[in-house]
Amino acid sequence: MAIDPVCKMEVDEATAAATSEFEGQTYYFCAPGCKKVFDAEPKKYLSAAKTQ
């Protein structure tokens, strides 16, 4: 299971609603809306994840 970097939900990689590639890493999303938000500012969501 992966964690959606936007909403923090658990996402099954096999059935994820959307994915994005950023700096060689694949990120999985529960919904296309989370992917859209992430794609606009990926570093914002990745830096937030590192501080938690």
N, CA, C and O of each residue as an XYZ file, in Angstrom:
208
protein
N       0.844     -1.189      0.000
C       0.000      0.000      0.000
C       0.886      1.248      0.000
O       1.930      1.297      0.650
N       0.440      2.230     -0.736
C       1.125      3.520     -0.793
C       0.270      4.552     -0.060
O      -0.908      4.322      0.214
N       0.873      5.671      0.246
C       0.136      6.770      0.888
C       0.009      7.909     -0.122
O       1.010      8.379     -0.663
N      -1.202      8.344     -0.369
C      -1.453      9.495     -1.233
C      -0.792     10.710     -0.564
O      -1.145     11.056      0.564
N       0.164     11.361     -1.246
C       0.883     12.467     -0.604
C       0.028     13.710     -0.349
O       0.434     14.591      0.409
N      -1.133     13.787     -0.963
C      -1.997     14.963     -0.779
C      -2.947     14.769      0.402
O      -2.962     15.581      1.327
N      -3.736     13.698      0.373
C      -4.762     13.502      1.402
C      -4.368     12.482      2.467
O      -5.078     12.306      3.457
N      -3.231     11.808      2.258
C      -2.677     10.833      3.212
C      -3.472      9.538      3.328
O      -3.271      8.778      4.275
N      -4.366      9.273      2.387
C      -5.100      8.005      2.387
C      -4.191      6.881      1.914
O      -3.255      7.110      1.148
N      -4.471      5.655      2.377
C      -3.779      4.488      1.849
C      -4.346      4.175      0.479
O      -5.560      4.209      0.273
N      -3.450      3.866     -0.465
C      -3.859      3.586     -1.837
C      -3.183      2.293     -2.276
O      -1.975      2.128     -2.107
N      -3.962      1.383     -2.836
C      -3.411      0.153     -3.399
C      -2.782      0.510     -4.746
O      -3.459      1.024     -5.636
N      -1.493      0.238     -4.888
C      -0.786      0.592     -6.123
C      -1.442     -0.027     -7.362
O      -1.431      0.575     -8.436
N      -2.008     -1.219     -7.216
C      -2.604     -1.925     -8.354
C      -3.909     -1.285     -8.824
O      -4.288     -1.435     -9.985
N      -4.595     -0.575     -7.934
C      -5.905     -0.020     -8.302
C      -5.977      1.493     -8.111
O      -7.071      2.057     -8.077
N      -4.843      2.147     -7.988
C      -4.821      3.599     -7.779
C      -5.569      4.325     -8.893
O      -5.482      3.949    -10.061
N      -6.299      5.360     -8.521
C      -7.060      6.141     -9.497
C      -6.145      6.920    -10.435
O      -6.516      7.217    -11.571
N      -4.938      7.252     -9.948
C      -4.001      8.031    -10.759
C      -2.595      7.846    -10.207
O      -2.409      7.485     -9.045
N      -1.608      8.102    -11.063
C      -0.211      8.085    -10.633
C       0.515      9.272    -11.247
O       0.097      9.819    -12.268
N       1.617      9.659    -10.599
C       2.498     10.700    -11.137
C       3.931     10.264    -10.915
O       4.246      9.585     -9.937
N       4.792     10.661    -11.833
C       6.228     10.462    -11.685
C       6.835     11.814    -11.332
O       6.529     12.825    -11.965
N       7.700     11.825    -10.313
C       8.404     13.044     -9.937
C       9.775     12.659     -9.429
O       9.896     11.874     -8.488
N      10.805     13.205    -10.043
C      12.193     12.952     -9.674
C      12.481     11.459     -9.534
O      13.126     11.024     -8.581
N      11.987     10.678    -10.508
C      12.267      9.251    -10.557
C      11.441      8.383     -9.630
O      11.660      7.174     -9.564
N      10.501      8.967     -8.917
C       9.658      8.232     -7.974
C       8.211      8.248     -8.474
O       7.746      9.255     -9.009
N       7.507      7.135     -8.297
C       6.088      7.066     -8.643
C       5.259      7.333     -7.398
O       5.522      6.774     -6.333
N       4.262      8.185     -7.540
C       3.333      8.499     -6.453
C       1.936      8.060     -6.881
O       1.556      8.190     -8.045
N       1.184      7.540     -5.919
C      -0.137      6.967     -6.183
C      -1.198      7.812     -5.488
O      -0.995      8.318     -4.385
N      -2.351      7.953     -6.174
C      -3.405      8.838     -5.689
C      -4.745      8.121     -5.628
O      -5.040      7.228     -6.424
N      -5.550      8.545     -4.650
C      -6.876      7.956     -4.467
C      -7.869      8.479     -5.507
O      -8.867      7.824     -5.811
N      -7.585      9.660     -6.045
C      -8.509     10.295     -6.991
C      -7.737     11.213     -7.932
O      -6.668     11.709     -7.576
N      -8.270     11.441     -9.133
C      -7.603     12.353    -10.071
C      -7.406     13.757     -9.516
O      -6.449     14.438     -9.885
N      -8.297     14.197     -8.639
C      -8.165     15.532     -8.048
C      -6.901     15.667     -7.206
O      -6.244     16.708     -7.230
N      -6.561     14.615     -6.462
C      -5.329     14.650     -5.656
C      -4.105     14.708     -6.577
O      -3.144     15.420     -6.286
N      -4.140     13.968     -7.672
C      -3.028     14.013     -8.631
C      -2.863     15.413     -9.197
O      -1.742     15.907     -9.316
N      -3.966     16.053     -9.544
C      -3.916     17.398    -10.121
C      -3.299     18.396     -9.140
O      -2.477     19.227     -9.526
N      -3.695     18.309     -7.884
C      -3.156     19.197     -6.858
C      -1.662     18.929     -6.666
O      -0.869     19.866     -6.576
N      -1.282     17.651     -6.603
C       0.123     17.281     -6.443
C       0.958     17.772     -7.619
O       2.029     18.345     -7.423
N       0.475     17.552     -8.833
C       1.227     17.939    -10.031
C       1.488     19.448    -10.098
O       2.478     19.885    -10.685
N       0.600     20.235     -9.498
C       0.780     21.688     -9.502
C       1.923     22.115     -8.579
O       2.627     23.078     -8.880
N       2.115     21.415     -7.465
C       3.144     21.783     -6.475
C       3.697     20.544     -5.771
O       3.516     20.400     -4.562
N       4.362     19.654     -6.491
C       4.806     18.401     -5.858
C       5.740     18.609     -4.675
O       5.639     17.884     -3.685
N       6.637     19.567     -4.749
C       7.590     19.765     -3.642
C       6.889     20.182     -2.357
O       7.352     19.855     -1.265
N       5.777     20.900     -2.479
C       5.005     21.300     -1.295
C       4.536     20.060     -0.534
O       4.647     20.011      0.691
N       4.019     19.068     -1.240
C       3.470     17.875     -0.589
C       4.565     16.923     -0.152
O       4.393     16.214      0.840
N       5.667     16.884     -0.847
C       6.756     16.000     -0.450
C       7.493     16.548      0.744
O       7.900     15.774      1.611
N       7.683     17.852      0.827
C       8.359     18.423      1.998
C       7.457     18.301      3.224
O       7.964     18.122      4.332
N       6.153     18.391      3.064
C       5.224     18.225      4.174
C       5.298     16.786      4.706
O       5.221     16.567      5.915
N       5.444     15.832      3.826
C       5.526     14.430      4.234
C       6.792     14.157      5.035
O       6.774     13.348      5.963
N       7.885     14.820      4.690
C       9.160     14.599      5.384
C       9.171     15.171      6.792
O       9.927     14.705      7.644
N       8.336     16.180      7.046
C       8.339     16.821      8.358
C       7.379     16.134      9.323
O       7.316     16.517     10.491
N       6.639     15.144      8.875
C       5.679     14.466      9.745
C       6.292     13.250     10.394
O       5.624     12.556     11.160
